[in-house]
Structures are given as structure tokens and as C-alpha cells.
Amino acid sequence: MGIYDRDYARVDNPAAVGGSLGGRRAGPPGKNSWLPPGAFNIGRWSVTTWLIVINIAIFVLGAAILQRPGMLVRVPWGTEHFSGTMPEAVKRGQVITSVTEPHPTKPGVLFHPIVDPQTPALNEAGRTLVDQFGRVIPSIIGRQRFSMRPADEAYGHFSTGKGFFELQVWRLVTFQFLHVGPVHLALNMLGLFMFGGMVESVMGRKRYLAFYLACGIFGAVMYLLLNLVGNLALPMGIRLPGLLFDDLYTPLVGASAGIFGVLLAAAYISPDERVLVLFVLPMKLQHVVYIFVAIALISLIFGASNAGGEAAHVGGALAGAFFIRRSHLLGDFFDVWGRTPSGASKSPHRPNVRLVRPPLGERSIAPAVSAKLAASAEAALDKVARSGRASLTEAELATLEQYRLALQQPKA
């Protein structure tokens, strides 16, 4: 069959070979400004639009309602024991819940002291301390930590302690919809608005959503691994660049990991797209994205103040670069919540990809198309149907373009 017998080769299809790669263009002709497809059609909002609306709604809900004192939720931060505490003392430890004090080094965190009832506290002279009733005061060996947070942050943020030690795996997704302030939210949503539509129009709605969430998940996993290894290495005196030595319960929030994945995908789809950096400096999209990733990587290696967030950025970028080239791997992403029955068939096509194969006798090949070129093009088109356009290699894209041009030549 010919290339023009397929829906995704038609002029009105945004993912068509040789046509536009992204969402609707805005502005004067020749200007490459991308808008999320369906962004202003409430009847059929794009996934990008839904993501922006959900993020903003959660932020407004948290700021307007959930931060009221009476609605705060107690969030355990795990226990810490002082250096030199023996394992036997840890087993005997008792939490004094009647005493609550602010943590000396972690703003916003409170603690109950943990004492060893069999070991008396000593003063500077080495004498046993007693209270006003003459009772021996037990030694404090650690702290049971907690904080009071709004419900969305309490149940939604990610940390190594919550995600790894307490196995609260839902946080790998929920942390992506939380933000620490309006500037954090605005920057992330601006990036999603500018480039999400381009990626969504190429990948399709469902696969794009899986791609976005997967990049965020990989960002959290990168943070977890570097934080876990850093806390294991610190007691041994090992401080390698790039490791995270933050507390295991330090919260991670934000959509930045998913946004970085979208940026890498956009740079792959349309590397020569011209964008205005800071609305002033014109640069190619691929150069801007690679600069952002380099800044994140350098900040992580040199331990910047937001090194944990930069680790998530790097993880999301790596996932984006990987999955935009292998988007077929995301096909079963949502099967985690319910696998397709073994007897049911699943369509291999994207929402905007549908094969239309005419009867064999009606197929014709233009004289300029060799049998080898036609076979190679057919194989590439079948790959698009199975895995999406983003799965094609540069050589396969070149083959399709050559095939398209050959078919346009007039027949004798």
C-alpha cells in the first residue's frame, strides 16, 4: 500500500510524515510557537491542559484551605539516635510524648525525646542528675521526629524514608503535583504549557501521560538512590560528589522532573525550533535544553542548595531522553492498575494513527519507487502503528521521506 493510504500521512494530521510535528501554531506564518492541542477547547482538553489545571487546583486548595491550623496533619519523620548509642539502649528506648520541642537543626520539625530508663543522665562533673523529687533523670539517646503539614503535603510528598523504608509507593506520582510556592508552580507550568503540547501531539494522549508520569517517577528514583547511598557512605567518611547527604525524610515535591523529561522530548522532536531565552535571546531548542540539563548536573555534583531537586531534574531528563526514543515501552504503563484480560485484544495504534489498507488488487507503486524502498517504508510504517512515530530512527524517517517524494512523482 502507498504512504498516502494511511491516515497519519494526510495533510490534516499533525503527526504526519513530512508535516508538522506538534500542536497548533500561533502567531504569524513562519513563527514556530507551540500551543497545547485543544488548550482552548474545554470540550476536549489536552492532557497538557489537564495537568496544568490539576496542579494549579491542588496548589490553590492547599493554600486557601488545607493550611489552616485545625486541618494540619501529623507527619512522622522517623527517629534519630545520637552517635555512640548502643543497640541495647536503642531497644530499651522510651518515647516521652509529654515533651515536645522544636528540632535544633530542622526548621518546622518537632520531636519527642527518647530516653534510656536504665542509663542515668550525667552533668558536666559526671554526677547523676535528679529532678526536684529526687528521682533519677534518664539519659536522652535520641528523638522521635514529626511535623505538622497540610494534608496534601502530608500524604503526597516523596522522601527516601516514606518511599523506600515505609513503602508508600504512591508518593512517586503524587509528589509531582505539589509545589512549595507560586513561583515554583508558575515556572513549571510555563514549561509544560510551552512544550507539552508538542510532545503530546506526537506521542498521543495516553502515551504522553505515561511518559510524563514516568519521567517524574524516574526523577524521584534518582533522588532516592543518591540520597540512600549518601546516607550509607557518610558514616564511613565517604563524601563523593553527586551524592545526597540530606536527611532520609527530607521532602521532595514539584513537577520539575516530568518537565525536564518533556524538555528532552521536545528537543528530540524539534531540535532546531527557535525559542526566546528570558524572552530576549533567540536560541535553538536543543541548545537551551542541554544548557538546562548541564546546569542541573553541575549543581548536583557541586552540592548546590537545591541538590536534591537537581537530582530529580537529571533523573527526569535521562528518562525523557530514553523514552522519547522508545515510547513503545510505555504502552502498558497503566496496566499497573488493571491488566488487560489475557483473552482481550489491545489495539496497537495510537489515538491519531489508523491503518487503512485497501484490497491487495488496488495497491499500486509509482514507477520511481523501488521494491526495496517500498518494503523498507512499509516496515517503518508498521513500526509507527505499533510503537508511535517517536520510535523511528533517523534512518527510518529518511526512508519515509524518500518514499513520500517518490510517490509524488507523476506516473507515466
FIMARTOR-626546 format. One record per atom (N, C-alpha, C): x, y, z; residue in one letter. Coordinates in steps of 0.02 Angstrom, whole numbers, plus 32768, in hexadecimal, padded with zeros to 4 digits. Atoms other than C-alpha are relative to their C-alpha. Layout:
REM FIMARTOR-626546
XYZa
...
REM end
This chain:
REM FIMARTOR-626546
802A7FC48000m
800080008000m
802C803E8000m
7FD97FC28004g
803880B27FE4g
7FFC80288041g
7FFC7FD97FC2i
8067812E806Ai
7FC2802B8009i
803A7FD47FF9y
7FD1819C8043y
7FC07FDA800Fy
803A80287FEBd
7F5B810C8068d
7FF97FFF804Cd
800080037FB7r
7F8381238121r
7FEA8044801Cr
801A7FC37FE4d
7F2B81A2818Ed
803780308018d
7FCE7FD47FE3y
7FCA81E281DEy
802D801F7FCBy
7FDC7FDE8036a
800D82168133a
7FD880397FE2a
802A7FCD801Cr
7F7F828D8112r
801480458018r
7FEA7FBD7FF2v
7F9B83478110v
7FE2801B8041v
80217FE57FC5d
7F1E8369819Dd
80137FDD8040d
7FEA80247FC4n
7F7482F28216n
80408020801An
7FC57FDE7FE7p
7FF1834E8287p
803C7FD38007p
7FC7802D7FFAa
805D82B38296a
80147FE27FBEa
7FF3801E8041a
8065829281DCa
804980077FECa
7FBB7FFF8019v
810B8268818Bv
8007803A7FCFv
7FF47FC7802Bg
815083048139g
7FD5803C8012g
802A7FC97FEBg
80D183728194g
8015801B8042g
7FF17FE37FBFs
80C883CE8239s
800A7FCA8034s
7FF180327FCCl
810D837482D1l
7FDB800D8040l
801A7FF07FBEg
80AB83C78359g
7FBA80198000g
80427FE67FF8g
801284228395g
7FF3803A7FD1g
80127FC9802Dr
7FBE84B68345r
803280388006r
7FD27FC78000r
802D85478314r
7FD9803F800Fr
801F7FC07FF1a
800985F58352a
802E80377FE5a
7FD77FCA8016g
8042869B830Eg
800480037FB4g
7FFB7FF78048p
807486D48261p
801B7FC27FDEp
7FE580398025p
809C865581DBp
804C80008003p
7FB880077FFDg
814B861181E9g
801B80028046g
7FEB80007FBAk
8153862982A5k
7FF07FBD8020k
800A80427FE3n
816985868304n
7FEF8005804An
80177FFC7FBAs
810685A783A3s
7FCE7FC8800Bs
8029803B7FF6w
80B5850D83ECw
7FCD800C8037w
80357FFF7FCEl
801185028449l
7FE77FB98009l
801B80437FF5p
7FCA8466849Ap
7FC27FF57FD5p
803C800C8029p
7F4B84178422p
7FC27FFD802Bp
803E7FFF7FDBg
7E9B843A845Fg
800380298040g
7FF87FDB7FC2a
7EDA84B384E3a
7FC6802E800Fa
80367FD27FF5f
7E46852684C8f
7FBC7FE27FEDf
803E8023800Fn
7DC384A384A3n
7FEE7FD6803Cn
800F80227FC1i
7D798473854Ai
7FDF7FBD7FF4i
8021803F800Eg
7D1383EA84F9g
80317FC67FF8g
7FCE80348006r
7DB3838B84D6r
8044801D8012r
7FC07FE77FEAw
7E4383CC853Dw
80377FCD7FF2w
7FC7802C8008s
7EEE83868518s
80187FE88045s
7FE280177FC2v
7F4D8323859Bv
802B80378020v
7FD77FC87FE7t
7FC483B785AAt
7FD580328025t
802C7FD17FDFt
7F34842A85D4t
7FE67FE58041t
8018801E7FC2w
7EEE83B18653w
803680008036w
7FCA80007FCFl
7F9883A286A7l
800A8045801El
7FF87FBB7FE7i
7FA7845F86B5i
7FC78012802Fi
803A7FF07FD6v
7EF7847186FAv
80027FDB8042v
7FFD80277FC2i
7F0E83E58779i
8036801B802Fi
7FCA7FE57FD7n
7FB4842C87B7n
7FEB80428021n
80167FC07FE5i
7F6A84D987CCi
7FC97FF68034i
8037800C7FD1a
7ECD84978821a
80197FE58042a
7FE4801C7FC2i
7F31843188A0i
802580368027i
7FDB7FCB7FDDf
7F9F84C788C7f
7FD080318021f
80307FD07FE4v
7F0A853C88E0v
7FDB7FE0803Bv
802280227FC9l
7EB084BB894Cl
802C7FFE803El
7FD380037FC7g
7F4984A489B9g
800B80438021g
7FF27FBD7FE6a
7F6A855E89CBa
7FC3801F8022a
803D7FDF7FE7a
7EB5859289EBa
7FDF7FDB8039a
802780267FCFi
7E7285058A57i
802C7FD3802Ci
7FDE80357FDCl
7EEA847B8A8Al
803680198030l
7FCC7FE67FD4q
7F6A84EC8ADFq
7FE4801F8040q
801D7FE67FC2r
7EF085228B66r
80167FD4803Br
7FE480267FC7p
7F3184EE8C13p
7FD77FC28013p
802980387FEBg
7E9D847D8C39g
7FFF7FC77FCEg
800280338033m
7EB7841A8B98m
80457FE17FF3m
7FBD801C8009l
7F7083F28BA9l
80037FB78016l
7FFA80477FF3v
7FA5833C8BABv
80467FF2801Bv
7FC080137FE3r
802F82EE8C14r
80257FD17FD0r
7FD88028802Fv
80B982A98BA4v
803E7FE68025v
7FC4801C7FE0p
813882318BF5p
803E800A7FD5p
7FC17FF68023w
81EC82578BC6w
80337FCB8013w
7FD180347FECg
823881B88C0Cg
802580138040g
7FDA7FF57FC2t
82A981A98CA4t
804A80087FF0t
7FB77FFA8005e
835E81DD8CB8e
801E7FF38045e
7FDD800E7FC1h
83D6819E8D3Eh
804480217FFEh
7FC17FDD7FFCf
846E81F98D79f
803B7FD17FF3f
7FC58027800Fs
851981C08D43s
801B7FDE803Fs
7FE580257FC7g
8562813A8DB6g
7FCC7FDA8028g
803380247FDCt
84BA80F78DF1t
80057FB57FF1t
7FF980488009m
84C9803B8E0Em
7FBD7FE17FEAm
803D80218017p
844C7FC48DBBp
7FD27FEB803Ap
802A80147FC6e
84127F888E67e
7FD8803B8019e
80237FC47FE9a
83E7803B8E97a
7FC880127FD0a
80347FF18032v
838680518DF4v
7FC37FD4800Dv
8038802E7FF2k
831C7FB88E1Fk
7FDA8015803Ek
80227FEB7FC1r
82F87FFC8ECEr
7FE080447FFBr
80157FBA8006g
82CF80AA8E8Cg
7FB58009800Ag
80467FEE7FF4q
822C80FB8EC4q
7FF580487FE8q
80117FBE8019v
81D9818F8E6Fv
7FD880278034v
80247FD57FD0i
81A3821C8EE3i
7FD2802E7FD9i
802F7FDB802At
810982598E86t
7FE680408022t
80177FC57FDCs
80E182D98F0Es
802D803C7FF4s
7FD07FCA800Ev
817883408ED7v
800680087FB5v
7FFA7FF08047t
817983958E2Dt
802D803E7FF9t
7FD17FC9800Ae
820884048DF3e
800F80077FB6e
7FEC7FF78046p
823E84518D4Dp
80447FE17FF3p
7FC0801F8012h
82C983F68CF4h
803680367FF9h
7FCD7FCB8000p
836E84568D07p
801C80107FBBp
7FE17FF38041t
83A584468C51t
7FD07FFC7FC5t
802F80078037k
830784278BEAk
7FC2802C800Ck
80397FD37FF6p
828E84B98BDFp
7FBE7FDE7FEFp
8042801C800Bg
81D884878BEDg
7FF67FB9801Ag
800380457FE7v
820183DD8C39v
80018001804Cv
800380067FB8l
81D283B18CEDl
80187FBA8014l
7FEC80437FEAf
8207831D8D58f
7FEB7FF38048f
800680187FBCh
81E382B78DF3h
80427FDF8012h
7FC180207FEEp
828082848E52p
7FF87FB5800Cp
7FFD80487FF3i
82AF81CB8E5Bi
80347FF68037i
7FD380097FC7v
82FE81968F01v
800D7FB5800Bv
7FEE80447FEAd
835580FB8F42d
7FF57FFD804Cd
80117FFF7FB8p
830580D68FEDp
80367FE1802Cp
7FCD80217FD8q
839C80709025q
804280268002q
7FC37FD98001t
842080F39002t
7FF180468019t
800E7FBD7FE5p
842081909070p
802380367FD9p
7FE07FC6801Fa
8444823B9028a
8034801C8030a
7FC87FE67FD7l
84E7828A9066l
800A804A7FF1l
7FEF7FBB800Bn
8518833E9080n
804980067FE9n
7FBC7FF68019e
85BD838B904Ae
80347FE3802Fe
7FD0801C7FCFa
8610834C90E9a
7FFC7FB48003a
800780488001g
85D9829B90C4g
7FD37FE58036g
802D80167FCBr
85578295914Er
7FBA7FF37FE3r
804480118016t
84AA8248913Bt
7FD08039800Ct
80327FCB7FF8l
842082C5911Cl
7FC07FE4801Dl
804080127FE2v
838082BE9182v
7FD1803B7FF9v
80317FCA8005d
82DE83209176d
7FF1801C8046d
80107FDF7FC1q
828E838A91FFq
7FE47FD08035q
801A80317FD1f
824382ED924Cf
80347FCB8012f
7FCA802E7FF0g
82E982949255g
80037FC37FD4g
8000803A802Er
82C5821D91C6r
803880087FCCr
7FCA7FFF8031v
835281EE9150v
7FE480127FBBv
80147FEB8043i
8343824390A7i
80237FD27FCDi
7FE1802D8031p
835E81C59019p
802380297FC9p
7FDB7FDE8036s
83D781F18F8Ds
7FD880017FC0s
80217FF98040i
8393822E8EE8i
802D7FE17FCAi
7FD780228032i
83CF81BD8E5Ai
7FEA800F7FB8i
80177FF28045g
836C81FF8DC5g
7FC180297FFFg
803C7FD7800Ar
82D482568D7Fr
7FCF7FDB7FD3r
80368016802Dq
822E821E8D36q
7FE5803E7FDFq
800E7FC28022r
821082A18CB1r
7FBD7FFF7FDBr
803E7FF98026f
817282E28C5Ef
7FF880487FECf
80117FBB8013s
812B837C8C0As
7FB580037FF4s
80477FF4800Dm
807E83C68BF3m
7FFA80227FBCm
80027FE78044r
805783DC8B3Ar
7FB97FFD7FE5r
804180068022p
7FBF83FB8ACAp
7FF77FB97FE4p
800E80458013a
7F6B83598A95a
801E7FEE7FBCa
7FE580118042d
7FA3836589DFd
804B7FF28004d
7FB8800C7FF7e
805A83738A12e
800D7FC3802Be
7FF580387FD2a
804982F68A9Fa
7FFB7FBD7FDDa
800B80408021y
8008826B8A2Fy
801C7FFD7FB9y
7FEB7FFF8045g
805182A28989g
804B80077FF4g
7FB97FF4800Dh
810982D3899Eh
80267FBE7FFDh
7FD5803B8004f
819482578977f
803E800C802Af
7FC07FFF7FDEs
822A822E89E2s
801C7FB97FFFs
7FE280427FFEt
82A5819F89EEt
7FE17FD68038t
801D80247FC8g
825E81708A97g
7FBA7FE87FF1g
80458013800Fk
81A981718A5Ek
7FFB7FCF7FC6k
80068028803Cg
81C3812689B3g
80247FBD8003g
7FD7803D7FFEf
824A80A489DAf
7FF67FD88040f
800580257FC0f
824480768A92f
7FB87FF28014f
8045800B7FEEe
8189808A8AA9e
7FD67FE77FC6e
8020801D803Bl
815D804C89F9l
7FC080247FEBl
803A7FD98015q
80E080D889D7q
800B80167FB7q
7FEB7FF78045v
80F880C6891Cv
7FD480317FDAv
802B7FD08024w
8065813588E9w
802080457FFDw
7FDF7FBE7FFEr
80D381C98917r
802C800C7FC3r
7FDA7FF7803El
813881A98878l
7FD980287FCCl
802A7FDB802Ev
80A581F5881Bv
7FE680408020v
80227FC67FE2t
8052826B8897t
802E803B800Ct
7FD37FC77FF3f
80ED82D388BCf
8005802D7FC3f
7FF97FD9803Eq
80E9830D8806q
7FCB80367FFAq
80367FCF8003f
804B83748828f
80018031803Af
7FF97FD27FC7l
808B83D688BFl
803880327FF3l
7FCE7FCB800Bh
80EC847A88C0h
800880298040h
7FF17FDD7FC2v
813F84E08948v
7FEB80497FFFv
80137FBA8003g
8106858A890Bg
7FE780137FBAg
801B7FEC8041p
80B685ED887Cp
803480057FC9p
7FCB7FFA8033v
815C860D8823v
80137FBA7FE7v
7FF080458011h
818885538827h
7FCA7FE47FD1h
803880178029l
80DB852B87E0l
800080217FBCl
80057FDB803Ea
80DE85B3875Ca
80367FEB7FCEa
7FCA8013802Cl
818885838715l
7FF47FBA7FE2l
800C80448019n
815A84CB8708n
7FC67FFF7FCEn
80398001802Em
80B184EC86B8m
800E80267FBFm
7FEC7FDD803Dl
80FE8567863Dl
80267FD17FD1l
7FDB80308028g
817784E18602g
7FD27FCB7FE3g
802F80338018l
80EA846285F4l
7FD3801D7FCAl
802B7FE18031f
807C84DC8595f
8024800B7FBDf
7FDB7FF0803Cm
8104850A8519m
80137FC37FD7m
7FE480398024f
8143845C84EDf
7FD77FC08006f
8027803D7FF7g
80C583DD852Cg
7FD57FEF7FC4g
802C800D8039g
805083F28497g
80257FE17FC6g
7FD8801C8037m
80DB83CD841Bm
800B7FB5800Bm
7FF180467FF1v
8108832A8471v
7FBF7FD67FFFv
803F80257FFEe
805382F7848De
7FE57FF27FBAe
801B80098042s
8023831083D7s
80257FCA7FD9s
7FD980348022v
80AE829A83A0v
7FF47FBC8021v
8005803F7FDDm
809882148426m
7FB97FE78007m
804480137FF1g
7FDC8214843Ag
7FF1800B804Ag
80147FEB7FBDr
7F79823C84D7r
80157FCE8037r
7FF380317FCBk
7F88819A853Ak
804A7FF38009k
7FB8800E7FFBr
803E81778511r
8025803D801Ar
7FE17FC37FE6y
806C822D8533y
7FF78005804Cy
800B7FFE7FB8l
801D822485E0l
802D7FCD8023l
7FD380327FE4a
807D81838602a
804880197FFEa
7FBD7FE58007f
811C81D885C3f
800D80348037f
7FF87FCA7FCFy
810382708633y
80077FE48047y
7FFD801D7FBDl
80E1820A86D0l
803E7FD5800Al
7FC4802A7FFBa
816F819186ABa
803E802B800Ba
7FC77FD37FF5c
81EB8221869Fc
8002801A8047c
80037FEB7FBAg
81B082618747g
80147FC98030g
7FEF80397FD6i
81BF81B48793i
804C7FF47FFEi
7FB8800A8005f
827081A08751f
802780388023f
7FE07FCA7FDBg
829B824A879Ag
80017FF0804Ag
800380137FB9a
8262820E8846a
802F7FC6800Fa
7FD480397FF6v
82C2816B8831v
804980168001v
7FBB7FE57FFFm
836281CB8806m
800F80228042m
7FF87FE07FBFy
834A823588A2y
80087FCC8037y
7FFE80347FCCl
832A819A890Cl
80437FDC8000l
7FC280268003l
83C4813C88CFl
803B802A8019l
7FC97FD67FEBl
843B81CE88E7l
7FFC8011804Al
800A7FF27FBAn
83F081F68991n
800F7FC3802Cn
7FF4803D7FDBl
83F6814289CBl
804A7FEF8003l
7FB8800E8001v
84A981268993v
802680348028v
7FDF7FCC7FD9g
84DC81CD89DEg
7FFC7FF4804Ag
8007800C7FB8n
8497819F8A89n
80247FC18015n
7FD8803B7FF0l
84EC80F58A81l
804B80108000l
7FB97FF08006a
859381438A4Fa
801780318035a
7FEB7FCB7FD0l
859281D48ACCl
801E7FE48040l
7FE0801A7FC2p
85B4816B8B6Ap
80467FE47FF4p
7FBE801B8010m
864B81218B10m
803080377FEAm
7FD57FC88012g
869081CE8AEBg
8007800A7FB5g
7FFD7FFA8048i
866E81C08A30i
7FD180397FE9i
80287FC88018r
8632826289DEr
800F800A7FB6r
7FF67FFB8049l
862F82468922l
7FD480367FE2l
802A7FCE8021p
85F282D488B2p
7FC37FE07FDFp
803D8019801Eg
854082BB887Bg
7FD37FD9802Fg
802A80237FCEl
850682598913l
7FDA80338029l
802B7FD47FD7l
847B82A3897El
80047FE98049l
7FF880117FB9f
849B82A98A39f
7FC8801E802Af
803A7FE67FDCd
83F282F48A66d
7FE27FCA802Dd
8025802E7FD5d
838882A78AEEd
7FD37FD47FD4d
8028802F8027l
832B820D8AAFl
7FB780137FFBl
80477FEB8002y
828582628AD3y
7FF880477FE5y
80067FBF8021t
82AA83048A77t
7FCE7FFA7FC7t
803580088033p
820F83208A09p
801680197FBCp
7FF67FED8045l
8217832B894Cl
7FBC800D7FE1l
803F7FF08021v
818A838388EEv
800F80267FBFv
7FFA7FD8803Dg
816F83D08843g
7FFB7FD67FC1g
800880208042a
814C83A8878Da
803F80057FD6a
7FC57FF08029s
81FC83D68756s
801E7FC37FDEs
7FE4803C801Fa
823583238735a
7FDB7FEE7FC0a
8028800C803Bg
81A5830686BDg
800B80357FCBg
7FF57FCA802Fi
81C283B1866Ei
80427FF77FDBi
7FBF800B8020f
82798388864Df
7FFA7FC77FCDf
800A80348031g
824282E885F8g
7FDE801B7FC2g
80237FE18038v
81CB834D858Av
8031802B7FD7v
7FD07FD78024l
825883C6855Fl
802F7FD67FD5l
7FD4802B8027l
82CB83398528l
7FDB7FE27FC4l
8027801A8038a
823F82F084BEa
7FF580357FCBa
800A7FC98031a
821B8399846Da
8040800E7FD9a
7FC07FF58023a
82D483AF8446a
800E7FC97FCEa
7FF78037802Fy
82D4830583F2y
7FD180067FC4y
80327FFC8035i
82358324838Ei
800F803B7FD1i
7FF57FC48029s
826083D48353s
803E80258019s
7FC27FE47FE3p
831783F9837Cp
801080467FE8p
7FEF7FBF801Cd
83258493830Bd
7FCB8035800Cd
80347FCE7FEFe
828984E9834Ee
8021803C8023e
7FE47FC47FE2r
82B3859D837Ar
7FD68016803Br
80227FE97FC4v
828685D6842Av
8023803D801Bv
7FE47FC47FE2l
82A286788487l
80107FF28049l
7FEA800A7FBBv
8308865E8526v
7FF680428026v
80117FC47FDAl
82C986D885AAl
7FDA80337FD5l
80297FD7802Df
8258871B851Df
802A80327FD8f
7FD37FD18022v
82F0877184D1v
802F7FDD7FD0v
7FCA801F8026l
837A86FD8493l
7FE77FC57FD7l
80168039802Ap
834D868D83FDp
80357FC97FFFp
7FD480398002m
839985DF8406m
7FDA7FC37FE6m
801F803E8013k
8379853383C0k
7FE97FDA803Ek
801E80237FC7l
830B84C98430l
80307FCD801El
7FD380337FE5q
838A843C843Fq
8038801F8029q
7FCA7FE07FDBh
841184B58479h
7FE780188044h
801C7FE87FC1v
83A0850284FEv
7FF67FC68030v
800E80397FD5v
836C84588541v
80417FE2801Bv
7FC1801D7FE9y
841E84168548y
8022802D8033y
7FE57FD27FCEi
845484B285A6i
7FDD7FF68043i
8025800C7FC2f
83C984968626f
80177FC08022f
7FEB80407FE3v
83FD83E1863Ev
80478006801Cv
7FBB7FF77FE8a
84B58413864Ea
800180268041a
80037FD97FC1i
848A849386D4i
7FE97FD38039i
8019802D7FCCa
842684108734a
80367FCE8015a
7FCD80317FF1l
84B483928728l
803A801F8027l
7FCA7FDE7FDCi
8539840F875Fi
7FEB80118047i
801A7FF07FBEs
84CC844887F0s
7FFE7FC3802Ds
8001803E7FDAl
84B783938826l
80467FEB8016l
7FBC80177FF2i
8570836A881Ci
8020802C8036i
7FE07FD37FD1f
85A58404887Ef
7FD5800E803Ef
80287FFC7FC3g
851C83F28901g
7FDF8043800Cg
80237FC17FF8a
84B5848E88E3a
7FC87FF98034a
803280017FCBs
842E84BF895Fs
7FC47FD57FEEs
803880298016n
83AA846688F7n
80197FC27FDBn
7FE3803A8021a
841583CF88CCa
7FCE7FC77FF9a
803280348004g
8385835988F2g
7FD1800A7FC6g
802A7FF28039g
831583B08876g
80247FF77FBEg
7FD98009803De
83A183B187F5e
80097FB67FEFe
7FFC8049800Da
83B382F4880Aa
7FC17FE87FDEa
803F80138021a
82FB82E287DDa
7FFE801B7FB9a
7FFE7FE48044h
831583558747h
80297FD37FD1h
7FD4802B8029v
83A482E98707v
7FDE7FBD7FF3v
80238040800Ag
834082498723g
7FC880067FCEg
80367FF58030g
82AA829086C6g
801A800B7FB9g
7FE37FF48043a
831982CC8636a
80197FBF7FE1a
7FE98040801Bl
836B82218623l
7FC67FD47FE9l
803B80288013a
82C181CC8622a
7FE0801C7FC1a
801D7FE2803Cg
8280824985A2g
80277FEF7FC1g
7FD68010803Aa
8315822D852Ea
7FF97FB67FEDa
80078048800Df
82FC8171853Ef
7FBC7FEF7FE2f
804380158014f
82408161852Bf
7FE780227FC0f
80177FE1803Fi
822981DD849Ci
801A7FD87FC5i
7FE5802A8035r
829481668435r
7FE47FB98002r
801C80447FF7r
823D80CA8478r
7FBB8004801Fr
80427FF47FE1s
818C81038498s
7FD47FC38002s
8028803D7FFFh
814880568472h
80047FDD8044h
7FF9801F7FBEl
81888022851El
7FCB801A8031l
80327FE27FD3l
81028091856Cl
7FBA7FE67FF3l
804280168014g
80728034851Bg
7FD87FE08038g
802380237FCAd
80487FCE85B7d
800880248043d
7FF47FDB7FC2f
806D80578637f
7FC57FFC802Ff
803B7FFD7FD5f
7FBB80608678f
7FE57FBB8012f
801580447FECd
7FAB7FA28685d
80107FF38049d
7FF280077FB9v
7FF07FB98735v
7FBF80018027v
80407FFA7FDDw
7F3E7FE68767w
7FCC7FCF7FE6w
803080318019g
7EEA7F5B8705g
80157FE67FBDg
7FE6801C803Er
7F327EE98682r
7FC77FEB7FD1r
803180158032t
7ED67EC485E2t
7FF77FB58004t
800980487FFDp
7E877E1785EBp
80257FDD7FC8p
7FD680248031s
7EEE7D948591s
7FDC7FF37FBFs
8025800F803Eg
7E647D718515g
7FED803E7FD9g
80147FC38022a
7E467E2784E9a
803880187FD4a
7FCE7FE5802Es
7E9E7E7A8459s
8009804A800Es
7FF27FB97FF6k
7EF47F21846Bk
8016801E7FBDk
7FEE7FDF803Es
7F007F9983DAs
8047801A8004s
7FBC7FE87FFEp
7FB47FBD83ACp
800880477FE9p
7FFA7FBF801Fh
7F8980668363h
7FF880378032h
800B7FC47FD9r
7F96811283AEr
7FBB801D7FEEr
80427FE4800Fp
7EF5817983B8p
7FFD80217FBBp
80037FDD8040n
7F2581DD831Dn
80227FD87FC8n
7FE2802B8033v
7F6C814882BBv
7FCF7FC97FEFv
802D80358014r
7EFB80D68258r
80157FE87FBAr
7FEC801B8040l
7F31806381CBl
7FC37FF57FD5l
8035800C8030v
7EC380608132v
801F7FD97FC6v
7FE1802A8032r
7EF97FCE80C5r
7FCD7FEF7FCAr
802E80118036p
7EA17FC5801Dp
800A7FB87FEAp
7FF780458019p
7E847F1B7FC9p
80417FFA7FD9p
7FBF800C801Fl
7F227ECF7F84l
800180147FB7l
80017FF18047g
7EED7EE47ED1g
8000804A7FF0g
80037FB9800Be
7ED67FA07EE6e
80428023800Fe
7FC17FE07FEEr
7F877FBF7F25r
802A800A7FC1r
7FD47FF28038s
7FFF800F7EACs
803E80258019s
7FC17FE07FEDi
80B2804B7EB6i
8016802C7FC6i
7FEA7FD38034a
80F080E37E56a
80407FE57FE1a
7FC5801A8022p
817780BF7DD4p
804180128024p
7FC27FEA7FE0a
81F881227E3Aa
800E7FDB8041a
7FF880227FC0v
81E080B17ED1v
801B7FBA7FF3v
7FE480438008s
825280197ED5s
7FDF7FD18032s
801D80317FD3a
82187F797F26a
802280028044a
7FDB7FFD7FC1k
82A07F8A7FAAk
7FEA803C802Ak
80177FC47FDCl
826B803C7FD6l
7FBA7FF7801Al
8045800B7FEAa
81B4800B7FDEa
7FFD7FD1803Ca
8000802F7FC8a
81DA7F788052a
801A8022803Fa
7FE47FDD7FC5s
82447FE580C4s
7FCE8032801Cs
80327FCF7FE9a
81BE806B80CBa
7FC67FDD8022a
803780257FE1e
81377FEB80F0e
80137FE88046e
7FE980167FBEa
819F7FA68180a
8001803A8031a
7FFE7FC67FD4a
81B8805481C6a
7FBA80168013a
80457FEC7FF2l
80FE807D81B8l
7FDE7FCF8030l
801A80307FD0d
80D17FDC8211d
801B800D8046d
7FE27FEF7FBFk
8149800F829Bk
7FDD803C801Fk
80267FC77FE8v
80ED80B582AAv
7FBE7FE9801Ev
804080197FE8a
804A805682BEa
80077FDC8042a
7FF680267FC2r
80927FE98347r
8018802C8039r
7FDB7FDF7FCBs
80FF806283A7s
7FFD804C7FFFs
80037FB88003g
80DA81138371g
8039801E7FD7g
7FCF7FE0802Br
8139818D8304r
8042800C8023r
7FC37FF17FDBa
81B681B6838Da
80307FC68003a
7FD5803B7FFCs
81FA81048384s
802C7FF87FC2s
7FDA8006803El
823F811E82D4l
8047801B8008l
7FBB7FE78001t
82FA813282BAt
800680357FC9t
7FF67FCE8034e
834481BC8250e
80017FDF7FBAe
7FFD80228041a
8365813E81C5a
7FB97FEF7FE8a
804480118013e
82AF810581C7e
7FD8803D7FEBe
80227FC28014l
827081B981C1l
801780157FBAl
7FE77FEF8043a
82E181D8812Ba
7FE27FD37FCAa
801F802E8030t
829C813D80D6t
7FB980147FF0t
80457FEB800Bl
81E9817880EEl
7FFD803F7FD6l
80007FC28027e
8213822480AAe
80117FF17FB7e
7FED80148045q
826781D68011q
7FC57FDD7FDEq
803A8023801By
81CF81667FF9y
7FC980307FEDy
80357FCE800Dr
815881FA8005r
801080277FC0r
7FEE7FD9803Bl
81B8825E7F83l
7FFB7FD77FC0l
8003802B803Ba
81C281C97F0Da
7FB77FF67FEAa
8047800B8011l
810581AF7F18l
7FE1803E7FE0l
801C7FC2801Bq
80E782657EEAq
8011800A7FB6q
7FEE7FF98046q
813B82507E41q
7FC77FE67FD4q
80388015802Bp
80BA82457DB4p
800D7FBE7FDEp
7FFB803F8022k
8097819C7D68k
8001800A7FB5k
7FFB7FFB8049a
80C0817E7CB2a
7FBE7FEE7FDFa
REM end
